[in-house]
């Protein structure tokens, strides 16, 4: 039992450390993997919608998930999981940065009906 729990804990620690998020005022970069790396980037002006997910177990440990819907062809959805900062504050900062980046680039969006 101890060996099984130790292996499970090791797996979850490695899995948690294998994803790195880099959030700037212009883009979001998600780097996953330990041996085989995968790096995805989404420019903030391509983000269409935001959702903040705060499940009970994440609230207990002080984390949250930010879900971003994008217009990017290769990355339609970006999940920033188990974020160890105030997710609501990050959401507001990303919305402000997205709007500023859209204004700087002259990008407007049209809703499809």
DRENPA-627494 format. One line per field, with one value per residue: residue in one letter; x, y, z of N, C-alpha, C in turn. Coordinates in nm, 3 decimals. Layout:
resn: c(A; ...) $
neast: c(X; ...) $
nnorth: c(Y; ...) $
nup: c(Z; ...) $
caeast: c(X; ...) $
canorth: c(Y; ...) $
caup: c(Z; ...) $
ceast: c(X; ...) $
cnorth: c(Y; ...) $
cup: c(Z; ...) $
//
This chain:
resn: c(X; X; X; X; X; X; X; X; X; X; X; X; X; X; X; X; X; X; X; X; X; X; X; X; X; X; X; X; X; X; X; X; X; X; X; X; X; X; X; X; X; X; X; X; X; X; X; X; X; X; X; X; X; X; X; X; X; X; X; X; X; X; X; X; X; X; X; X; X; X; X; X; X; X; X; X; X; X; X; X; X; X; X; X; X; X; X; X; X; X; X; X; X; X; X; X; X; X; X; X; X; X; X; X; X; X; X; X; X; X; X; X; X) $
neast: c(0.083; 0.191; 0.393; 0.239; 0.090; 0.305; 0.410; 0.190; 0.177; 0.424; 0.378; 0.173; 0.306; 0.512; 0.353; 0.224; 0.439; 0.517; 0.392; 0.410; 0.315; 0.332; 0.251; 0.200; 0.163; 0.093; 0.074; 0.003; 0.181; 0.205; 0.375; 0.435; 0.517; 0.800; 1.021; 0.958; 0.888; 0.622; 0.524; 0.291; 0.146; -0.059; -0.180; -0.293; -0.486; -0.640; -0.807; -1.134; -1.330; -1.361; -1.345; -1.383; -1.300; -1.372; -1.350; -1.450; -1.241; -1.013; -1.043; -1.002; -0.726; -0.637; -0.619; -0.708; -0.882; -0.841; -1.017; -0.981; -1.129; -1.046; -0.974; -0.782; -0.643; -0.513; -0.522; -0.793; -0.886; -0.763; -0.643; -0.566; -0.460; -0.494; -0.390; -0.187; -0.244; -0.450; -0.721; -0.940; -0.844; -0.635; -0.789; -0.924; -0.702; -0.604; -0.821; -0.818; -0.562; -0.601; -0.797; -0.652; -0.448; -0.596; -0.695; -0.454; -0.368; -0.576; -0.790; -1.109; -1.408; -1.666; -1.986; -2.124; -2.436) $
nnorth: c(-0.119; 0.127; 0.157; 0.174; 0.409; 0.587; 0.573; 0.675; 0.934; 1.031; 1.022; 1.218; 1.449; 1.475; 1.505; 1.747; 1.924; 1.911; 2.086; 2.414; 2.748; 3.049; 3.371; 3.667; 4.016; 4.004; 3.743; 3.390; 3.118; 2.772; 2.514; 2.177; 1.851; 1.639; 1.472; 1.464; 1.756; 1.991; 2.287; 2.537; 2.833; 3.115; 3.410; 3.691; 3.860; 3.692; 3.559; 3.478; 3.422; 3.390; 3.175; 3.109; 2.851; 2.705; 2.449; 2.256; 2.102; 2.229; 2.484; 2.430; 2.393; 2.634; 2.697; 2.733; 2.712; 2.848; 2.893; 2.939; 3.039; 3.039; 3.198; 3.079; 2.865; 2.620; 2.585; 2.573; 2.589; 2.683; 2.567; 2.677; 2.521; 2.446; 2.689; 2.883; 3.132; 3.422; 3.348; 3.488; 3.751; 3.722; 3.660; 3.908; 4.074; 3.953; 3.995; 4.276; 4.311; 4.172; 4.331; 4.569; 4.483; 4.412; 4.664; 4.794; 4.653; 4.699; 4.523; 4.390; 4.217; 4.013; 3.897; 3.585; 3.492) $
nup: c(0.000; 0.081; -0.108; -0.343; -0.294; -0.276; -0.538; -0.678; -0.572; -0.662; -0.939; -0.966; -0.879; -1.069; -1.297; -1.240; -1.237; -1.497; -1.664; -1.772; -1.749; -1.924; -1.903; -2.067; -2.153; -2.415; -2.510; -2.445; -2.333; -2.333; -2.200; -2.214; -2.086; -2.006; -2.091; -2.367; -2.513; -2.561; -2.702; -2.696; -2.822; -2.784; -2.913; -2.733; -2.847; -2.994; -2.822; -2.740; -2.546; -2.190; -1.905; -1.563; -1.355; -1.053; -0.888; -0.598; -0.475; -0.573; -0.470; -0.202; -0.186; -0.274; -0.547; -0.899; -1.218; -1.537; -1.825; -2.165; -2.461; -2.798; -3.120; -3.262; -3.506; -3.456; -3.181; -3.015; -2.758; -2.445; -2.144; -1.836; -1.581; -1.230; -1.127; -0.923; -0.821; -0.762; -0.938; -1.033; -1.037; -1.222; -1.446; -1.487; -1.540; -1.774; -1.947; -1.967; -2.080; -2.320; -2.446; -2.474; -2.644; -2.870; -2.941; -2.998; -3.222; -3.390; -3.414; -3.457; -3.356; -3.489; -3.416; -3.498; -3.622) $
caeast: c(0.000; 0.279; 0.459; 0.139; 0.064; 0.426; 0.415; 0.083; 0.219; 0.532; 0.315; 0.102; 0.405; 0.575; 0.251; 0.201; 0.558; 0.545; 0.321; 0.453; 0.240; 0.395; 0.147; 0.251; 0.057; 0.061; 0.050; 0.007; 0.260; 0.186; 0.481; 0.403; 0.607; 0.931; 1.117; 0.911; 0.827; 0.528; 0.506; 0.183; 0.133; -0.179; -0.177; -0.409; -0.592; -0.722; -0.895; -1.272; -1.410; -1.292; -1.427; -1.310; -1.352; -1.324; -1.407; -1.433; -1.109; -0.912; -1.058; -0.943; -0.580; -0.608; -0.590; -0.824; -0.858; -0.888; -1.044; -0.983; -1.173; -0.971; -0.999; -0.662; -0.678; -0.457; -0.552; -0.925; -0.912; -0.645; -0.679; -0.461; -0.512; -0.429; -0.316; -0.164; -0.262; -0.592; -0.766; -1.029; -0.760; -0.569; -0.893; -0.943; -0.581; -0.598; -0.923; -0.767; -0.450; -0.656; -0.861; -0.546; -0.378; -0.686; -0.696; -0.323; -0.362; -0.692; -0.870; -1.247; -1.473; -1.807; -2.057; -2.200; -2.571) $
canorth: c(0.000; 0.244; 0.167; 0.221; 0.551; 0.661; 0.584; 0.765; 1.071; 1.065; 1.049; 1.346; 1.557; 1.488; 1.558; 1.888; 2.000; 1.897; 2.192; 2.548; 2.853; 3.180; 3.467; 3.802; 4.108; 3.983; 3.602; 3.285; 3.004; 2.653; 2.417; 2.052; 1.738; 1.639; 1.421; 1.516; 1.887; 2.049; 2.428; 2.601; 2.975; 3.181; 3.555; 3.733; 3.922; 3.584; 3.504; 3.522; 3.410; 3.344; 3.112; 3.077; 2.730; 2.691; 2.331; 2.250; 2.051; 2.330; 2.594; 2.386; 2.410; 2.770; 2.708; 2.742; 2.687; 2.951; 2.834; 3.042; 2.998; 3.124; 3.189; 3.020; 2.745; 2.498; 2.576; 2.632; 2.604; 2.679; 2.547; 2.706; 2.442; 2.451; 2.814; 2.910; 3.274; 3.457; 3.324; 3.598; 3.867; 3.689; 3.675; 4.051; 4.126; 3.903; 4.066; 4.411; 4.298; 4.133; 4.447; 4.663; 4.426; 4.426; 4.806; 4.825; 4.591; 4.738; 4.403; 4.390; 4.087; 4.015; 3.779; 3.514; 3.456) $
caup: c(0.000; 0.089; -0.238; -0.439; -0.266; -0.311; -0.684; -0.720; -0.537; -0.754; -1.070; -0.964; -0.867; -1.201; -1.389; -1.208; -1.274; -1.639; -1.737; -1.733; -1.815; -1.930; -1.941; -2.084; -2.195; -2.556; -2.545; -2.344; -2.380; -2.251; -2.228; -2.146; -2.105; -1.941; -2.191; -2.496; -2.489; -2.657; -2.668; -2.770; -2.791; -2.836; -2.896; -2.654; -2.926; -3.050; -2.719; -2.760; -2.425; -2.070; -1.801; -1.441; -1.293; -0.916; -0.823; -0.453; -0.434; -0.605; -0.374; -0.075; -0.190; -0.316; -0.690; -0.986; -1.359; -1.629; -1.955; -2.268; -2.595; -2.891; -3.263; -3.319; -3.582; -3.398; -3.038; -2.994; -2.616; -2.359; -2.004; -1.738; -1.469; -1.099; -1.118; -0.781; -0.792; -0.763; -1.075; -1.072; -1.068; -1.348; -1.548; -1.514; -1.603; -1.911; -2.027; -1.993; -2.175; -2.450; -2.505; -2.513; -2.760; -2.985; -2.980; -3.056; -3.354; -3.471; -3.437; -3.408; -3.375; -3.530; -3.373; -3.601; -3.575) $
ceast: c(0.087; 0.348; 0.363; 0.108; 0.184; 0.438; 0.308; 0.121; 0.329; 0.475; 0.248; 0.197; 0.471; 0.477; 0.229; 0.320; 0.588; 0.473; 0.363; 0.374; 0.322; 0.291; 0.210; 0.134; 0.019; 0.029; 0.053; 0.082; 0.240; 0.290; 0.451; 0.508; 0.737; 1.036; 1.084; 0.834; 0.731; 0.504; 0.397; 0.176; 0.008; -0.164; -0.305; -0.521; -0.683; -0.818; -1.034; -1.349; -1.326; -1.392; -1.336; -1.377; -1.289; -1.390; -1.370; -1.293; -0.997; -0.922; -0.996; -0.792; -0.540; -0.569; -0.721; -0.784; -0.917; -0.899; -1.060; -1.028; -1.108; -1.019; -0.878; -0.698; -0.629; -0.493; -0.684; -0.954; -0.780; -0.694; -0.556; -0.509; -0.427; -0.338; -0.307; -0.170; -0.412; -0.643; -0.858; -0.950; -0.687; -0.665; -0.912; -0.822; -0.568; -0.701; -0.875; -0.654; -0.500; -0.719; -0.758; -0.473; -0.465; -0.691; -0.566; -0.312; -0.477; -0.784; -1.009; -1.307; -1.618; -1.871; -2.132; -2.333; -2.621) $
cnorth: c(0.126; 0.265; 0.222; 0.370; 0.637; 0.678; 0.679; 0.910; 1.118; 1.101; 1.186; 1.465; 1.581; 1.549; 1.707; 1.974; 1.994; 2.001; 2.327; 2.648; 2.982; 3.276; 3.604; 3.891; 4.088; 3.838; 3.512; 3.168; 2.891; 2.551; 2.292; 1.946; 1.754; 1.592; 1.474; 1.645; 1.924; 2.192; 2.484; 2.747; 3.028; 3.330; 3.598; 3.793; 3.818; 3.522; 3.565; 3.525; 3.352; 3.274; 3.080; 2.957; 2.716; 2.571; 2.327; 2.208; 2.150; 2.449; 2.558; 2.409; 2.547; 2.785; 2.721; 2.716; 2.801; 2.888; 2.946; 2.980; 3.094; 3.107; 3.131; 2.889; 2.617; 2.478; 2.647; 2.662; 2.593; 2.668; 2.576; 2.642; 2.456; 2.575; 2.854; 3.058; 3.301; 3.450; 3.436; 3.723; 3.844; 3.704; 3.822; 4.111; 4.079; 3.970; 4.205; 4.407; 4.260; 4.253; 4.550; 4.613; 4.434; 4.570; 4.843; 4.770; 4.632; 4.622; 4.423; 4.251; 4.108; 3.886; 3.718; 3.471; 3.339) $
cup: c(0.000; -0.045; -0.343; -0.419; -0.302; -0.461; -0.737; -0.690; -0.631; -0.891; -1.071; -0.951; -1.002; -1.301; -1.365; -1.251; -1.424; -1.724; -1.682; -1.816; -1.810; -1.985; -1.948; -2.126; -2.342; -2.591; -2.423; -2.405; -2.280; -2.294; -2.147; -2.176; -2.031; -2.041; -2.330; -2.470; -2.601; -2.610; -2.759; -2.727; -2.856; -2.809; -2.826; -2.738; -2.991; -2.949; -2.733; -2.629; -2.312; -1.980; -1.684; -1.378; -1.155; -0.850; -0.675; -0.413; -0.468; -0.509; -0.239; -0.072; -0.246; -0.462; -0.767; -1.130; -1.440; -1.766; -2.057; -2.400; -2.693; -3.034; -3.335; -3.389; -3.516; -3.251; -3.011; -2.848; -2.540; -2.215; -1.918; -1.608; -1.344; -1.085; -0.971; -0.747; -0.791; -0.907; -1.122; -1.111; -1.201; -1.465; -1.586; -1.584; -1.748; -2.001; -2.063; -2.095; -2.313; -2.519; -2.552; -2.638; -2.885; -3.033; -3.048; -3.198; -3.446; -3.504; -3.378; -3.433; -3.414; -3.482; -3.490; -3.545; -3.653) $
//
